[in-house]
C-alpha cells in the first residue's frame, strides 16, 4: 500500500500533474502499473481519510496547550521507533509540525500496513500530510528540503 501512495505522490502531486478525479480510471492506471486491487483500494481509502482529517470538524483540529507533550501508545511505539518519534519531536520544535499536523501524521502512519516504519518512509508520510493541509506551505517546503536537499544545520523557520 505504501508503494502505491508513493507512486501517486511522485507521479501526480509532487510532479504537479493533474490528479485524475475519476477513481475508476485511477484504479485502472494503478492496475496497469502492476499494483494489486486490494492494495489500491486500501491506498485510496487512506488518501480519503487523510482528506477528511483536515475538515473543520476533524478530530485533530481544536484547542491544544503549547506546553503539552505527546505520550505514545505501545502500538504507536511499535510502529514508530525511537528515531522516528525523535524526528517528530524535532519537527515540532522547529515549527514544521504543529500539534494538529503531528497527530494527523501519527493517524496516517497507524493506518499503514507496514510493521515498524523507517525514518525515510515517515518523512514521506509527513510530506503527504503537510501537502494536504491548507496553510502549511512553508512547512511543506521545509520538509521537501529535508527529503530532497538534505540540508546541513538547522531548518529555517
Buried (B, 14 or more C-beta within 10 A) or exposed (E): BBEBBBBBBEEBBBEEEEEEEEEEEBBEBBEEEEBEEEBBBBBBEBBEEBEEBBEEEBEBBEEEEEEEEEEEEEEBBEBBBEEBBEBBBEBBEBEBBBBBBBBBBBBBBBBBEEEEBEEEBBBBBBBBBBBBBEEBEEBBEBBBBBEEEEEEEEBEE
